[in-house]
Amino acid sequence: MTVFTTWRARMMLASIGIGALVALSACAPTPQASSSPSPSPSPSTASPEPYAGPIVFVGDELDAFALTPEEIVGIVPEATDVGDPSPVLEQVSDGGSLPADPPICDALYAEQSLGSVGARTVEWQVPTDPANGSGRMTIMQFADEAQAEGRMDQLLQAAEQCAEFAKEGTITFDAAIPESSEDVRAFAGSLVDAGLDWRSFDAFASTGNVIVQLWQPFSGDRDFDAEAAALLLQTRAGEARSGLIDELTENPPVAETDPSGDPGAVWSEWQIGVGGVGPLRLGDSVDAALAKAGEDAQVMEPEYDGGPWRLVAPGGAGSILVQPVEADDAVWSITVGSDRSLDESVDDGAALPHRGDIRLGAPVADAMAAYPGGTIVDVVAAGDDFYAVTTRDGQVFRFQADRDVAEEGSMIVGITVEDATARTPLVFG
């Protein structure tokens, strides 16, 4: 493991103009000379106070972390056909393998996008290594700073403690770890798993609610400049952080107004907002939420431990799922319709709550047009496809699709609002 230090400094200049007023008068009995009109003092324009709130990136702001094709080739010289940042995220989510010893080393094997609420990906090809063939940079948005910091804490612990560890066999991870610079942490290194004949180079950087991972599997014996890669990702993340502060200084964030719902109103009039669905509120106890659904709603208990409660609309026109936090009674997420793409039933959107003008049964493309800047997610193992849009306060809106979102004719079968800050984080060790 190599530890090294970097520094950067920034300077700011400002100037203020001052005007002066001169009056002339004459005492002689000659005609008085007319004086020029006095200029009005120019009001000084005060600079706004620098933004000092949470550093939370959302949606297209993630593009600021992306490396250029030339920079990627500098790290992976064999890389070709480097793409642009894409809002499409593929998650495998197929479980794991034998546990590592020490357990914290499993952090290096985790699918890092699990637990994220949005992402941008940059992919490239490596034709000289046909056994692997490609590499990827994933820019992951978490619900808040705490979740990203917690994950990065574990990754750095693994980088520091897992120079050699056991899993199926003996594994090594040779890490280079620069000193934190301007609230940005980074490291990079090569993972060599002789037992599985697996090798990959990984570089990470994190600031605010974002973690960036550059991942390049490789064959045979080769060296990557881990120090240069870590420093480059660290520098880019610092630039993204400074840019976001400048942007939010000029344009302070404004929270979405949450539409209220009358428990006496029909479900079709309820709206899906940042605080919940109609009168059903995120953070309420499950009992309190269920009581607000109306006397005519049918309540169905969870089908499995930790599962959602189901509210069935009068007449069976559709349902609402109320999901509590793990091992708690507080409502974590609320789904109108289905939370699975493979569910064959399709509820009547006209009879159920809606998100703005978007109802169940509408094309997913309509949601993407109405709420741009989101992430298209394909969960391979579960067969789930959805479009997710986030807020700076950690709420996530998922528009569940009946098929691949990119496929023509994909339709919304469920709309979920979730307080993603209440998610249970991955824990290693």
Sequence and secondary structure as in RCSB ss.txt:
>XXXX:A:sequence
MTVFTTWRARMMLASIGIGALVALSACAPTPQASSSPSPSPSPSTASPEPYAGPIVFVGDELDAFALTPEEIVGI
VPEATDVGDPSPVLEQVSDGGSLPADPPICDALYAEQSLGSVGARTVEWQVPTDPANGSGRMTIMQFADEAQAEG
RMDQLLQAAEQCAEFAKEGTITFDAAIPESSEDVRAFAGSLVDAGLDWRSFDAFASTGNVIVQLWQPFSGDRDFD
AEAAALLLQTRAGEARSGLIDELTENPPVAETDPSGDPGAVWSEWQIGVGGVGPLRLGDSVDAALAKAGEDAQVM
EPEYDGGPWRLVAPGGAGSILVQPVEADDAVWSITVGSDRSLDESVDDGAALPHRGDIRLGAPVADAMAAYPGGT
IVDVVAAGDDFYAVTTRDGQVFRFQADRDVAEEGSMIVGITVEDATARTPLVFG
>XXXX:A:secstr
 EEE                       SSS                      S     GGGGGGG   HHHHHHH
STT BS    BSEEEE      S  BSGGGGGGTS TTTT SEEEEEEEE TT TTT EEEEEEEE SSHHHHHH
HHHHHHHHHHH SEEESSSEEEEEEEEE  BTTBEEEEEEEEETTTTEEEEEEEEEETTEEEEEEEE  SS    
HHHHHHHHHHHHHHHHHHHHHHHHHS           TTS GGG BEETTEETTEETTSBHHHHHHTT TT EEE
  SSTT  EEEE GGGS EEEEEE TTS BEEEEEEE S TT      GGGS BBTTB TTSBHHHHHHHS S E
EEEETTTTEEEEEEE TTSEEEEEEESS TTSTT BEEEEEEEEGGG       
